[in-house]
Structure formats: C-alpha cells, structure tokens
C-alpha cells in the first residue's frame, strides 16, 4: 500500500514581466489543483484497484464521465473518492479502498 500526490496545476510565485515594469502579475498564484493516488498489493500478491482521492463533497469534484479513458478506468475498477476537507487519504477513504 502506498499513496502519492499528483499535481495537475502547480502554484508558483514566478513572475514574468519586462524589467522595470510598474505592475507585475504573479503566475499560478491560484489554489493548487491536485489529488492523491493510492495503490496497493494484497498479501497474496494480487494488485488492488487504484484509488483517486479528490477534495470535494459532490461528484462535480471528480473527473467528468466523458473524460478520455474514463470508461476504461471504471472497467478496471478504479475507485474515485471524495474528502470534504482536502485531497488526502483519511479513515473514510481507506474504508472505501479496503
């Protein structure tokens, strides 16, 4: 069992502007867009389904059912879970996984 953060849109404080400009916009200062991926193997060596954990309370926080590869992901048994507070694994998402 292991889990890792996947960042889709990184935050940054990088600035791009001509030297001496009076106003400089900060690129990527928005909230980071990320999710957690959980993978595991059973004691018998069987690969467990992959779980993706997103921050949110409703299905709107998940990938669109029309997204490329989504039908295949469901056929493979991928698990899509929500965490109301953040995109990290917690007791509830672990119960869904196991």
C-alpha positions in Angstrom: 0.0 0.0 0.0 1.3 3.4 -0.9 0.0 6.8 -1.8 1.3 9.9 -3.6 0.3 13.4 -4.5 -0.5 14.1 -8.2 -0.3 17.8 -9.0 -2.3 18.9 -12.1 -1.7 22.6 -11.8 1.2 23.8 -9.6 1.2 27.0 -7.7 4.1 29.3 -8.2 5.5 32.7 -7.3 7.2 33.1 -10.6 6.8 36.4 -12.3 7.2 37.3 -16.0 7.5 40.9 -17.0 9.9 43.3 -18.6 12.5 44.6 -16.1 11.5 47.9 -14.7 7.7 47.4 -15.2 5.5 49.1 -12.6 3.0 46.2 -12.4 3.9 42.6 -12.4 1.4 39.8 -12.4 2.2 36.6 -10.4 1.6 33.4 -12.5 -0.1 30.5 -10.9 -1.0 32.1 -7.5 -4.3 30.2 -7.5 -5.1 27.2 -5.3 -3.1 24.2 -6.2 -5.0 21.6 -8.2 -4.1 18.1 -7.0 -5.3 14.7 -5.9 -3.9 11.7 -4.1 -3.4 8.3 -5.8 -3.5 5.2 -3.7 -2.1 1.9 -5.0 -1.7 -1.4 -3.2 -0.9 -5.2 -3.4 -2.6 -7.8 -1.2 -0.6 -10.3 0.9 -1.2 -12.9 -1.8 0.4 -10.6 -4.4 -2.9 -9.5 -6.1 -2.8 -6.0 -7.4 -5.6 -3.9 -5.7 -7.6 -1.3 -7.7 -6.1 2.2 -7.9 -7.9 4.8 -5.8 -8.0 8.6 -6.6 -8.9 11.0 -3.8 -10.2 14.5 -4.7 -11.2 17.3 -2.4 -14.9 17.9 -2.5 -18.4 16.9 -1.4 -20.2 16.1 -4.6 -19.5 14.2 -7.9 -18.8 17.6 -9.5 -15.3 17.5 -7.9 -14.5 14.3 -9.8 -13.3 13.8 -13.3 -16.1 14.0 -16.0 -17.6 10.7 -17.0 -16.9 11.9 -20.6 -13.1 12.4 -20.0 -10.8 10.4 -22.2 -10.1 7.0 -20.7 -12.8 7.3 -18.0 -14.8 4.3 -19.3 -11.7 2.1 -19.3 -10.8 3.3 -15.7 -14.3 2.2 -14.4 -13.9 -1.1 -16.2 -10.6 -1.6 -14.5 -12.2 -1.0 -11.1 -10.5 2.3 -10.3 -12.0 3.9 -7.2 -12.9 7.6 -7.1 -13.3 9.0 -3.6 -14.0 12.4 -2.1 -12.6 14.0 1.1 -14.5 17.1 2.2 -11.5 18.8 3.8 -8.6 18.1 1.4 -7.5 15.6 -1.1 -5.6 13.4 1.3 -6.4 9.9 2.4 -8.3 9.6 5.7 -10.2 6.9 7.6 -13.3 7.1 5.4 -11.4 6.9 2.1 -9.3 4.0 3.5 -12.6 2.1 4.3 -13.7 2.7 0.7 -10.3 1.3 -0.6 -10.3 -1.8 1.5 
